[in-house]
């Protein structure tokens, strides 16, 4: 859609004198031309110049930016793909972005600061597998030495995973209402997405379908060479079937006899049966009959008639360009010709199926292009985007984050994350201090808002970027907007270009043959992705290992996962401070490092010592099975909630996150996973040990150590059951666990 260039306004001309006056003919003609010129669209050269100018970072009043973004649907994919091939080959780097139907399937599946790397990856994998990619933004940036500027060509591909092949199952995906509402707020075109979006096959799906096709081809070839008599015959029980088969037998015999007795007539197609149903056509230079208007049951009966009564008539099913099946009966006079015919039919069928698979690949051609050209791919906080690309266009995501990193590194050997690049330069950190690290925020701060540039930019002068328009300026170009994948890919590339100036990269010194990814000043900062905004780490794609992210400020103490206990099942709302206080009353003031709420039903508690994890789990189990006043009045009763809560070590948290289930509340998720798991959550102490502990406490025979207020310990003999303390139980657990272990070893 053509847009009026900035600065052009059209005003109506009204004479001061309301009384019309006659103008000279020459003046009238001139005014007529002026009116037509004002009504007409601007000259194409002016429009192209307007679309190719560097836009200000802010949006207009309608949310549009003024940047021409090419909109690509299934209707113009082939044309856009051909044009994009040339753009990518010439590109210095390529901006990439995706818009998705959701981010998290439940609040607890958000990535947390206390998430271990494998848990964080499991959450991201869940998101990539459950939600759909609705738009793919691809923006090649080519350095033009003559202009000392980058020329950008933003493309916005609409995606919809419709079922293109009968051999593949239909796609299913979730929609997160907050994400859909967010996209709608920024005028996302859902109609174009669902009606004209481009479908796709992943590499794994393509390989699976081609294997099925090859097996069908082999089976079809072997079946055509050996057709045993009576194979697949149906018993004729109904009178209608008997009458139909007899009529078909007569009609086929009449047509076959006419072919044999009048070989010259069949060449002109003049042979017609008495019944009037069959008319001669040609198939691969052989006489044939089109079978139209028959039901599937009747077609089965026809095949049976041919098999039992006519060795020189062959049933052939082919598919047209619109994938509609065409059924024929073909005359073949020799066995050799029959074998040759069926071989040709099977080859045509194989080619037709392979062509359909190639067509169904759809938008994956874009991903294959980016991979084959091995260009530097630039994204912003793009870990989830890259995971989506892998899930949708490569295959099922690997089980571990290391395997994922190494696999994606083979597909895209050069990836730069602008979010990570913003952390490696102190000047950028100072500029972004107290600012959001979002793409739009980085774009508004780092990218120029003026169209005027110095002739020779200095090291930190803004890099000049122009948007290249299509020669035809067709209606598929519209002004880009924030949170549209094509425009976001453009913004990402602009931010990357400006960040490179802070790394002292001089694009003026680049030649067309130079690979920016191998630049010494940039190379050490690429292939490092931030797994999430709060992970505090970056993932090295070349090794699959994580390393600390420079400048990250932690809100919680560094996690020691052997010291963490997962507690879930809270019915009443319990604040983290209350949980921390009640545990400290039992284990000491410095026993708990942090309490992290997963949601209203679960928390992660990090102890100062790993031994406290087992002590807590054992004490919780004893208190829940002890029928005495201590289980009610004990400080841990806040956590126990009358036996409603459960607890386990951190690995159980990982197992719960890895489940394909996704309940809204974590407690429901945990109970679902634990109920179906063969290995129940190991939170309970052995019944014999609990019995021994209870008996030793009640008998008053256990020597215990009780904490004094000053931190020292005093020994005492327990004489009264009413004086039982939590330290009695802890010491009893420790002593009886040792006795129970010795007893088991002696048996």
N, C-alpha and C positions, 0 to 999 in steps of 0.2 A: 504494500500500500504506500503510495507516494505521500510525502509530507512536505509542507511549505517550509522552505529554508528559513533559518532564524534571521530575523531582521526584516523579513518581508511582511508588509501589512497591506491590506486592501481596504480602501475607503471609498464610500460612495460620494460622487461629486454632485452637489446641488447648487444651482444658480441662486444668486442673491435675489434676483428679480423673479417672482413667481410667474410672471407673464411670459409664456414661451415666445421666443423671437426666432426669426428665420436666419439661418447661418449660410454663409457662402458654401457652394458645393464642395470646394476643396477642404474647408474647415470641417464640414459635416463628415466627410469621408475620414479625415484624420481622427475625429472624436470617435467614430465608429470603430476604427482600428484600435484606439486606446482602450475602449470598453472591452473589446474581445481579448486584448492582451491582458487586462486585469482579471478577466474571468478565467483565462486559460491557466493551466499549471505552469510552473516555472520551467525554463529551458533545462534540458537533461544535464547539461554541463554544470549548471548552477546547483541542481539537485544532487548530483554526484559529489560536488565539492562540499555541500552542506553535510551530506552523510559521511564524508571522509574526514571531517574536521575532528579535532580532539574535543570531546564533550566535557563539560564541567561535571564533577563527581555527584552533585546533587540531582535529585529527580525533579521533574516538572510538577505542576499542580495535579496532573493526572497520574502521577506515579511513574511516568515514562522518562527515559533518560535522554533521548535524542540520538542514541547509538543505533545504527542499522544492524539488526540481528536477523540472519536468515532462518526462517521457520521451515523445518523439514518434517514432512509427514510421509506416509507410505506412497502418496501420489507422486511426489517429486524426489523420492529417495535415490533412484538410479542416477538422475541428473546431478543431485547434490553430492553424491558419493564420488562421481567422476571428477567434479570440480574440486572436492576436498582432497583427493589424492595429490593433485598438483600443489595445493596449498601446504599440505603436511610435508611433502618432500622438500619444499623450499624453506620450511619454517626453522627458526632458531630454537623455539620451544613452543609447547602447546598447552594452553590453559584447559583444565578439565573440571567439571562440576556435575553433580546429580541432584535432582529433586525427587524425594521419596514420599510414599504414602504414610510413613510413620517412622519413629525413631526407637521407641521402647514399647514392648507389649505389656509392661506392668511397671509401676513406679520403682519397685525394688530391682528392676533390671537396668536402671541407670548405673553408670560406672561411678564407683565411690573411691575415695582416696585410700581406703583400707583394702581395696580389692587387689589380690595378687595378680600377676601378669596373666596366668592361665584363666583365672576367673573373669578378668576384664575381657579377655578374648572370647570367652564363652558367651558373655552378654552381647558383645558386638556381633558375633556369629549368629546369635538368635535374631538380632534385629535385621541383619542382612538377608537371612533366609525367610523371615516372616513377611517383610514389607516389600512393596513393589517399587521399582524405579520408574518414575513417570516422565522424566525428562533427562536427557543427556546433553550437556553443554560442552562443545568442543570449539576452541578458539586458537587457531594457529597464529603465531607472531613471527613475522619475517623482518629482519633488519635490512633497511634500505640505506646503503652508504650515501647515495646521492642526496637523500633527504635528511640524513642523520636522524632517522626516526624508525620506529617499529610500525609495520603495517599489520593491523589485526583484521581477522576475518571471523567474527563470531557466528557460530551455528547452533541452533536450538532444535534438537531432535525430540519429537514427541514419541513416547513409548507406551505400548499396550500389549501385554502378553496373550494375545488371542491364540486360539488353537488353529494352527495352519495344517497340521498333518493328522491323519486318522491314527497313525502309529504312536502318537504322543498323547499323554493325558492332559487334561485341561489344567491351566495354572490356577492356583488359589493364593490369595494374599490378604493380609490384614490392612485395615485403614485406621489410623489413630486420629480420633476426632480433632484433637488439638492441632495436629499437623495439617489436616484437610482445611480446618478453619483458618489456619495461618496462610496457606496457599491461596485460599479464596479471598482473603484480605488484600493480597497483592495481585488480584485479578488473574489468577491461574485459569487457563482455558481448559476446563475439564471436558467440554464437549469435543474439542479437537483431539484431546488425548485419547478418549475412549472410542471415538468414531474413526479417527484417522491416524491413531498412533501406530508405530511400526512394531511388528512382532519380532521374535527372535528365537533362535535355538542356541543353546550353549554348545561348547565344543564336546562336552560329554554327551549331551543329547544327540548331537549330530552323529557322533561315533556309534552310539547305541542304535539309532535308526538305520544307519548304513549297514550295520551288522545284520539287522533283521532283514533288510532288503536283499543282501547277498544270500542269506539263508533261503529266503523265498525264491530267489532266482535259481539257486542250486536245486531246490525241491521241485520247482516248476520244470526245469530242464530234464531232471531225471524222470519226472512223472510223464512228460511228453514223449520220452523215448520208450517207456514201458507202460502201456495202458492195458492192464489185464481185463479180460472179459468179466462182466458182472460186477466190477468194482463200484461200490457205492449205489447199487440198485435199490430202489424203493419198492416195497410191495404195493401192488395196485389193488386197493380195497374198495375205493369209491367208484361208483359207476361213471362219475364225471371224469375221473382220471383215466379210466379205461377208454372211454370214448375220445378223450383228448389225444391220448397217445396213438390210437388207431388213425385218427384224422391226420396227425402230424406225420405218421409213417407214410400214408398215402400221398400227402402233399410233397414231402421230401423226395419220395420215389419218382413222382411225376416230374418234379423239377430236375432231379439228377438224370433221369432218362432223356429229358429234353436237351440237357447239356451234352450228353454223350451222343445222341442221334443227330443233333444239329450243331456241330461245332462252330460253323460259321455264324450262326445267328447269335450265339452268346457273346460274340465279340462286339456286337452292336447293342447288346443289352435289351433285345426285343423279346426274350423268352419270358412268358408270364404263365403262372399256373392257372389251371381251370378254376381253382378255388379263389383266385384273385388276391391271396394274401402275400405271396412272395413275388418280388421283382428282382431281377438280376442286377447286382452292382459289382464292382471290382474291388478286390483287396489284394495288394501286392501282386498285381497282374493275374489274379485268379478269379474265376466266377464266385460270387458270394451272395448271401441273402442277409439283409438287415433284419434283426429281430426286434421289432418295436411293439410296445403295447402289451407285452407278456408280463405276468407276475413272476416273482422269484420262484414260486412253487412250479409254475408252468415251465420256466426255464430249466429247472432241475429235471422235469419230465422229458423235455426236449433233449437234454444231454444224454439221458438214459436211452431214448429212442435211437439216437445217433450211435451210441456205443454198442448197442445190441444188434443193429440192423444195417449200418452203413460204415464200411471201412474207408470209403473215399470221401466222406463228409466230416468236417472237423468243426467243433464248436470253438470259437475264438472270442475272448473278451479283451478289449483294449480301452484306453482312457484318452479322452480328448484334452485340448488345452485348458478347458474349464473344469477338468477333473471329473467330468461326467463319463460314465462307462458306456461303451458301445459294444453290443453283442452281435455276432455274425455267425453264419454257417458257411464255411468255405469248402469249395470242391478242390480236391487234390487227388490226382489219378494214380500216383505211385507212392510206395512207402518211403522212398528216398525224398520225394518232393514233400511229403508230409513232415518228415523229420526236419527238412530245411525250413519249411514254413513255421513250424513251432519254435525253431531256434531263432528265427527272425522276430517272431512275436515276443519271445522272452527277452531278447536284446532290446527291443523297443520299449518294452515294459520297464526294464532296468534303467534305461536312459531317462524315461519319463519320471520314474520315482526319484532318481538322483537329481534331476532338474527341479523337482518340487522341493526336495530337501535344500538345495542351494538357494532357492527362492525364499524358503522359510527361515534361512539364517538371518535375514533382515538386518537389523541394526548392528548385529555382531560384526558385520563387515567393517564398521567404523573402528571397533576395538581391535580387530585383526590388522587393520591398516596402521593404527598407532603402534601396535606391537611390532609389526614387520619393519617399520621405518626406524624403530629404536630411538625415537626422539625423546628429548627431555620433557617429561610430563610434570606440570605444575598444578598443585591443588592447595586449598586452604583448609587446614584441619581435616585432612582428606582420608584418614584411616577408614572411616565407615564407607566413604565413597569407593575406595579401592576394594574393600570387602564386598560391597554391592556389585561392583564390576566383575569380581571373581565369581560370586555366587550366580549371577544372572548369565554371564557370557563365557565362563570357563567351565565350571562344574561345582559339585558340592564342596563347601569349604573344608579344608583339612581340619583334623582334630586338635592340633596344637598350633600355638602362635608361631613357633619356630618353623614348622613345616609350611605354614601360610606365608611367612616372610620370604623363605627361600623360593617358594613356588612363584610368588608374584614378582620376585626379582628376575626370574627367567623370562617372564612375559614383558615386564616393563623394567629394563635394566637401569633407567635413570628417572627417579621421581624426586621432586622437591616439594616440601611442605612449607608454605609461607608462614604458617603459625610458628614453626620451629625457627625459621630464618629471623623472625622478629626478636628472638631471644639471644642471638649470637653477637649482636652489635650493641655496644653501650649507648651510642647515640640514638638508636631506634628504641632501646629500652627506656631511655629518658623521655623520648617523644611520646611513647605509648604508656607512660606511667599513669596509673589511676584511670586508664582508658580500657574500654572493652577490647578484647582481642578478636572480635567478630570481623568478618570480611568487610562489611559496609563501613565499620569504624576505621579499619586499617586503610581502606580506599580513600575515605574522606580526609584522613590525616597525612597520608604519604603521597597521594597523587595530586597533580596540579589542578587548580580550579580556574586557571586563566588560560586563554588561548595564545597568549604572547610568550614566546620563548626567546632566549638569547641565541644569537647565531651560533656561538660555540659554547655549549653548556660546560660548566666547570664540573669538578668531580661530584659535588652534591647537588648540582642543578637537576631539575626534573627531566626524566627521559621523555622525549617527544614520542607520542603514539597517535597514529591516525587509523581510522576505520575504513577499510577498503570496501567500496560498493561494487555490486555486480553491474556489468555493462548494460544489461537489459533493464535493470532497476525494476524487476517484476514485483508483483504484489506479495510474494513470500517474504519480502523484507519489511519488518515492522520495527518500531522503536523499542529497544530493550527496557526491561524493568528489573528492579531488585527481586531476588528470589525466583527469577526465571533462569534456568540452568545456563542458557547461552550467554546471557548478560553477566551472570556470576562468574562464568569461565573467563569472560573478558576482564572483569574487575580483578580476578585472581592474577591474570597475566600482567595487568598494569601494576599491581602491588609488587609482584615479583621483580619486574623491571626496575622499579624504584629502590627496592631493597638491595639489588645488585650494585647500585651506586654507592651504598654504604659499605659494601665489601670491596670498594675500589676497583670494580670491574668496568673497564672502558669499552663500551660497545663500538666506538669509532675505530678501535684497533682490530675488530673482528673481521675476518674474511668470510665469504660465503662457504668456504670449505671447513671452517673451524667448527668444532663440536663444543658448544657451551658447557655441556655436562663434564667435559674433561678439563675445564679451566681450573688452574691451580687454586685460585682464590675461592672457587665455588665448590669444587669437588668434595672437600671434606665436610660440606654441609648438606649434601644430597643423600638420598636413600635413608634418611632419618625421619621417621614419622612419629608424631605424637599420638599414642593410642587413644588418649582422651584429654580433655582440658584439665583434669585434676589428677592425672597419673603421676606427674612429677618425673616422668621418664620419656625417653625417645627410643623407638625400636629401630635397630640397624637391620635393614632388609638384606644386606649382603651376608650377615652372619646369623640373623635370627635372634640376636641377643639384645636386651634392653640396657640402657645406661641412664644415669641421672640427667635430667634436663637442667641446663644452667639457668640460674636465676629464679628457680621455682621456689615459692614460699609455701611451706606446708602449714595446713591448719591443724593437723593432728600429728602426734609423734610418729616417727617412722615405725611401720608395722613389723612386728616379730611374730610370724604366723604360728609358730609353735606355742606362743603364749596367748592365743586368742580362743575364746569360747563363743560359740553361737548359741543364743537363747531365743526361743520363739514360743508363741502361743499366748501372749499377753491379751487378756480380755479387757481389762481396764487400762486406761491410758497411764503409763508409767514413764516419767521423765528420766532421761539419762542420769541426771544428777542424783535422783532418788536411788537408782540402781547402783551407782557408784558408792553412795554413802552406806547402803546396807551391806554391800560386800566388804567395804573397808572396816565396818564394825566387827566383822568376823576374821578377816585376814590381815588387818593392820592398815594404818593410814596410807602407807606407800605401796600397797599391794596392787592397785589398779592404775594403769597408765592412762587409759581412755575408754570411753563407752560411746560407740557409734550407732545411732539408730538407723536400721535398714528401712523400716516403716513403722507404723503404730503397733505392729504385732511382733517385732523381732529386733534384736540388737546384737552387735558384736562387742564383746568385752575383752580388752587386752590387759592381761596381768603383767606384773613386773617380772615374775619368774615363771618358767615353764612348768615347775612342779605344782604350782598353784592351780593349773588347769585340771590335773587329775584329782587334786584335793577338792576342788569345787564340785566336779562331777560326782565324786564319791559321796561328799557331804550332802549334796542335793538328793541323791538316790536314797541315802539312809533316812534323811528327814521325811521324805515322802512316804517311806514305808514304816516309820516309827509312829505308833499310835500313842502319843503322849502329849503333854502340854507343851513340850519344847518345840515340837514341829509347828505349833500355832504361834507361840510367842517368840520364836527365833527370829533374828534380824533378817534372815533370808526368806521369811514368809512373804515379803513383798514380791520377790521373784517367783516363789513357788506357786502362788495364787491357788492354793488348795490342790496342787498336783496338776494344774492345767498346763503349765509350761513344760517345755522339753529343752534339752541342751545337748550339745555335741561339739566335737573339735572342728577346726577350720575346714578340714577335708570334706566334711559333710556339707558345708556351705558350697563348696565347689561342685559336689555331686548334685545338689539341688539346682544350682544354676545351669548345669549341663543337661537337665531334663528337657524333653520336647514339650512337656506340659508348660502352661503359663497362666497360673491363677493370679488374680489381681492382688490379693494379700499374700505376703510371704508365708504366714503361718499355714494358710490353705495349701500353698505350693509345697511346703515342707511335708505336711501330712500326706499329700497325694504321692509324693516321691517315696517317702518312707514306707507307706502302705504297700506299694508295688515293688519295693526293693527286696531282693533276697537277703541282703545283709542289713538287718535292722540297725538303727542308730545305736552305737555302742555307748549309751549313757548310763546304763545300770550296772551296779556292782553285783557280784555273784551272791545269790540268795544265802548260801552257807556263810559267807563272810559277813553279810548284814546281820544274820542271826547271832553269830559269835560276838559282833560288836555290841548289839543290843543287850545280850546276856551279860557281857563283861561290864557294861555301864551300869546295868540295873543291879548286878551283884556287888558293885562298889569295890571290885578287886583290882581296878586298873590304876596304876600310878600315872597321873597326868601332869602336864605343865600348863600353868595358867599365866597369861600375860598380865603383868602389873601395869599400872598407869605410867610408870617411868620407863617402860620398855624392857625391864628385867623379867625373869621367869622364876616362879616358885613351884616346888613340887608339893603335892598333897595327895593323900589317900582319899578316894571318893567314898564317903560313908553314907550319904543320903542321896537317893535318886532325885530329890527335888533340887539338889545343887548342881545338876548336870549342866555343863556349859558346852559351847561349840568346840572349845579346845579339847574337852574330854572326847568328843566324837572324833575329831581329827586324829588325836593320838591313838584312839582305839582302832581307827581305820588303818593307820600305819602299822601298828603292832600286830593286829589280826591278819592283815594282808601278808605279813612276813610269815606268821604261824601257818596260815592257810596254804601259802606257797610251799613251805617245808613239808606239810602234810601231804600235799599232792605229789611232791617229788618222792616221798617215801612209799607211796602206794604202788 
